[in-house]
Amino acid sequence: MVTAEAALALPALVVAVLVAVSVVLLAVRQVQCADAAGAAARAAARGDDPGRVRALASAAAPPGARVEVAADDQVVTVVVAWRLPPGLPGLHELEVTARQVVPTESARLADSP
């Protein structure tokens, strides 16, 4: 009787472990995306070269992350997004995104007394 119960419980346990590992992976990737977006936004706000800004974001971001940088005279916006690779049904569409908006150096200097 115990063998039949174990045979029924084992697949549920495997799925639960896979979901738990995926949640931890998403949390780690979220932190990596936030760090990458913050580093790139600070560099862009200082006026660094756009190629260097993208390189900073790509180096700190998880592998395969999407990096978007937009700037105007007042603010720099950096978005770093990473999608969970396919593996579990229903979880392949999960994506973590981090967005940093930082005022440019020229905007800060113009606002200071």
C-alpha positions in Angstrom: 0.0 0.0 0.0 2.8 2.4 0.8 4.4 1.9 -2.7 1.2 2.9 -4.4 0.9 6.1 -2.2 4.5 6.9 -2.9 4.0 6.5 -6.6 1.2 9.0 -6.5 3.0 11.5 -4.3 6.4 11.4 -6.1 5.2 13.3 -9.2 3.5 16.0 -7.1 6.7 16.4 -5.1 8.8 16.7 -8.2 6.5 19.4 -9.6 6.5 21.3 -6.2 10.3 21.3 -6.2 10.5 22.5 -9.8 8.1 25.3 -9.0 10.1 26.3 -5.9 13.4 26.3 -7.8 11.7 28.5 -10.5 10.5 31.0 -7.9 14.0 31.3 -6.4 15.5 31.7 -9.9 13.0 34.5 -10.7 13.9 36.3 -7.5 17.6 36.1 -8.2 17.0 37.3 -11.8 14.8 40.2 -10.6 17.7 41.4 -8.3 20.2 41.0 -11.2 17.8 43.0 -13.5 17.4 45.8 -10.9 21.2 46.0 -10.4 21.8 46.1 -14.1 19.2 48.8 -14.7 20.5 50.9 -11.8 24.2 50.7 -12.9 23.3 51.6 -16.5 21.0 54.4 -15.5 23.6 56.0 -13.3 26.2 55.7 -16.1 23.8 57.2 -18.7 22.9 60.1 -16.3 26.6 60.9 -16.0 26.7 61.2 -19.7 28.7 58.0 -20.5 28.8 56.8 -24.1 25.6 54.9 -25.0 27.7 51.8 -26.0 29.3 51.8 -22.6 25.8 52.1 -20.9 24.5 49.1 -22.8 27.7 47.1 -22.1 27.3 47.9 -18.3 23.7 46.7 -18.4 24.4 43.6 -20.4 27.3 42.6 -18.1 25.3 42.9 -15.0 22.0 41.5 -16.4 21.1 37.8 -16.5 22.1 36.0 -19.8 19.5 36.7 -22.5 18.1 39.8 -20.9 16.6 42.6 -23.0 18.0 46.1 -22.3 16.3 49.3 -23.4 17.8 52.7 -22.8 15.9 56.0 -23.4 17.1 59.5 -22.6 16.0 63.0 -23.0 17.2 66.3 -21.5 15.8 65.6 -18.1 15.8 61.9 -17.3 17.3 58.6 -18.4 15.2 55.5 -18.3 16.7 52.0 -18.4 14.6 48.9 -18.6 16.1 45.4 -18.2 13.8 42.4 -18.7 14.5 38.7 -18.5 12.1 35.9 -19.5 12.1 32.5 -17.8 13.3 29.9 -20.3 10.8 27.3 -21.4 10.6 24.2 -19.3 7.4 23.9 -17.3 4.1 24.4 -18.9 2.6 27.7 -18.0 5.8 29.1 -16.5 7.6 29.9 -19.8 5.8 33.2 -20.1 7.0 34.6 -16.8 9.2 37.7 -17.1 10.9 39.9 -14.6 11.5 43.5 -15.4 13.4 46.3 -13.6 13.1 49.9 -14.6 15.2 52.8 -13.3 14.5 56.4 -14.0 17.3 58.9 -13.1 17.6 62.6 -13.7 20.5 63.6 -15.9 23.5 65.5 -14.5 22.5 68.6 -16.5 18.9 68.5 -15.1 20.3 68.2 -11.6 22.7 71.1 -12.1 19.9 73.2 -13.6 17.7 72.5 -10.5 20.3 73.3 -7.9 20.4 76.8 -6.4 
